[in-house]
Structure formats: structure tokens, C-alpha cells
Amino acid sequence: MKRLVLLGGGHAHLFVLEAFARQRPDAGIRLITPDTLTPYSGMLPGVLAGHYRPRQACIDLRPLADRAGCQLTLDSAISIDSARRQIRLAGGEMIDYDLLSIDTGSTPRRPDVPGAAEHAQAVKPIADLLARCADAVPRAIAVLGAGAAGVEVAMALHHRWPAVRCTLVERGTAPLGGLGVRLQRSVGAELARQQIDVVTGAEVARIDGDTVHLADGRTIASDFTVLATGAAAPAWLRDSGLALDARGFIEVGATLQSTSHAEVFAAGDVATLSASPRPKSGVYAVRAGPPLAANIARMLAGQPPLDWHAQRHALMLLACGRRHAIAARGGWVLKGDWVWRWKDTIDRGFVRRFDPQADIEAVVG
């Protein structure tokens, strides 16, 4: 019997477990993940804003793994030896595999500036950020990085603490750089409506307990500094022997197999489609789930995997802190309270699909 290891409880692996719950393969399946509760990224801004309880934005992996006949191991990988097909866990255990699928997500990319480690909190893991939110009400907030995550986090924190000054700091020329002029205008108008300060052309030089210092001499008051500066690859991939892209993420082809090791699959933020890279976004991890599940099943059955072509334009739903959202795809943009209700329905439906017992009916906040 082949040994299949699912490393990580990310969005794509939810579809793999769901598929195996419907039809179990002739394989020994093991899921390795640090926690039984896996956060759903689409609802995390709503948790920060206070619209959802933290548990409402999580999927319990244990019943899903049980239905799939999957052994659940609560641990994390610290290294992979792709030549020996072995994974070393933080707890010391060595795991052998015949087939491996990796969906661990990325790690926060911290700016290489003095004070970042001591005085700034990364967006992930979300539990750490929520714990920081629960500790005290800040006097001033700064969110570093004005991509989609930074914009949502800034508006969520502003909704949580409306009387606290909030500043969104971006090294480029505008929030959501490269994502379309109409979307940038809509987001800019919403940030202005909420009186969230936007500082652009900002190169951070130092972070103190109450101030963010910029390289050009400007200073931004902040005793609650959040890093939304993008995704970095897990350090333990460096010596794995797997083919990696220039940023250290696993290179995969159209079948979602490693370009160097056919017995290794990867999806979500930890992977890069070598021929057509896509943004590090939960949307693409969700889209990769069904083809990943199908190709793993085909490999276990001795059949060749099939190519998957990720869509070029994905629907973006940006939460605006208050119960208002912006939807964008390609060149069109829609916004309104109804968009938030639409997004809320999609998000709660996603959690319910994989965790039918989740208590997500009541929206709070």
C-alpha cells in the first residue's frame, strides 16, 4: 500500500480530504498540520473587524480527516529529504512517503530593518495578531504594505478601533499597485472615507515601540504596527532538494507536480506555477484544490495526472472593515453593502462545506 502524506492543512488540501471522504483510495493517508483548526483566509479580516468570532473563521480538520480515513498528526515539518523521501518533524519523528503533497502556505516576509522583530506584528499567524489585539487599545496604528491584505487589515483595525488614528504605509506609488486603476480608485475613495491616512513612497528605516521611521526622515506615530509586506517561502524548503523558484517557493508544472520530483505535489502559497505564476492568494489555492485532488487520486491509481490551467483573472472580494465590500475582476469593479453580504454568504458557505458542524450562522460585531 502506498504511503501518501499531506503536509499542511491549507485550502487546497481541504478538497483532497473531501474527495477521499467520498471515495477512499487504496493508500495509507497521513495529514501533518500544527493544529486541528485551520483558518479560512477569506474571513480573517472580518474576525479582526469583530464581525466573526475566531472559531467561526476556522475549519476543524479532525472530522474531515476521519471521514477520509486519514491519520492526523499535529506537528510541523522542519526539513524534507526528497532523495530519501523523508520528512523530519519538529517533534523529532521521521516520516517516509511514496507520494507527498505540500500545502503549508507561506510565512510572513519581514522587512530587514531594525526593530521589526521587536515592535511589529505580522498578519500571520492570525492567532498571534488577534492575541495582540486583545491585549490593549492602541493610540495609533500603522499597517506596512498596501497590497490586498494590508488594505483589508487597515480597514478592519479602523473598524475595530474607530477613534484610533490608522496609517497605511506603502513603498510604491499607490495602494494595490498593479491591480487596475478602477480598483485603486475605489479603494482610495474608501480609505479616504474612513479617514485612514495613506503614506506612499515610504521606505521604512526603523521601527520603534511608538514610531515608524522612514528613510527620507518622515515619521509615523504607531504603537501597534502590523506587517502586511507579502509572503516568504518556508526556510525548511531550502535544503529539500526540490526545484525552487527565485524566491524559494516550490516550482510546479501544470499538473501541480514538482518540476524536479514527480512524486511531490504542491499547491497554494507554498507553490509557484513555473509557466504562469499567480499571486499568493487564497483564491488560487481554492481553485487548485479540485485538480490537486484529482491528480493525486490518478497517481495512486497508476494513471497519469492531467494538466490544470489556472484562470488569469480571479474574483477579488475586498472587505472594507465595515459591512461593505469591493468586488473586482478584470476591468470591472462593484462595491456596496450588498457586496459584503454576498461575500459573507460565500465565506460562510465555504466553511460549512468542509465543517458542517461549525457554528457560523450568527454574524456578530
ZINOR-V20087 format. One record per run of one state. SS is the DSSP state (a for helix, b for strand, c for the rest). FROM is the first residue (numbers start at 0). TO is the last residue. Records with the same first field share a line. If there is no record, write none. Layout:
BEGIN
SS->FROM-TO, FROM-TO
END
This chain:
BEGIN
c->0-0, 7-9, 22-25, 33-35, 39-39, 49-52, 67-68, 74-75, 81-84, 89-92, 96-97, 102-105, 108-112, 114-114, 122-124, 135-138, 144-146, 160-163, 169-179, 193-195, 199-202, 207-209, 214-217, 221-222, 227-229, 232-233, 237-242, 244-248, 252-255, 258-262, 266-266, 273-280, 300-314, 319-323, 329-330, 354-364
b->1-6, 26-32, 36-38, 57-59, 69-73, 76-80, 85-88, 93-95, 98-101, 106-107, 113-113, 119-121, 139-143, 164-168, 196-198, 203-206, 210-213, 218-220, 223-226, 230-231, 243-243, 249-251, 256-257, 263-265, 270-272, 315-318, 324-328, 331-335
a->10-21, 40-48, 53-56, 60-66, 115-118, 125-134, 147-159, 180-192, 234-236, 267-269, 281-299, 336-353
END
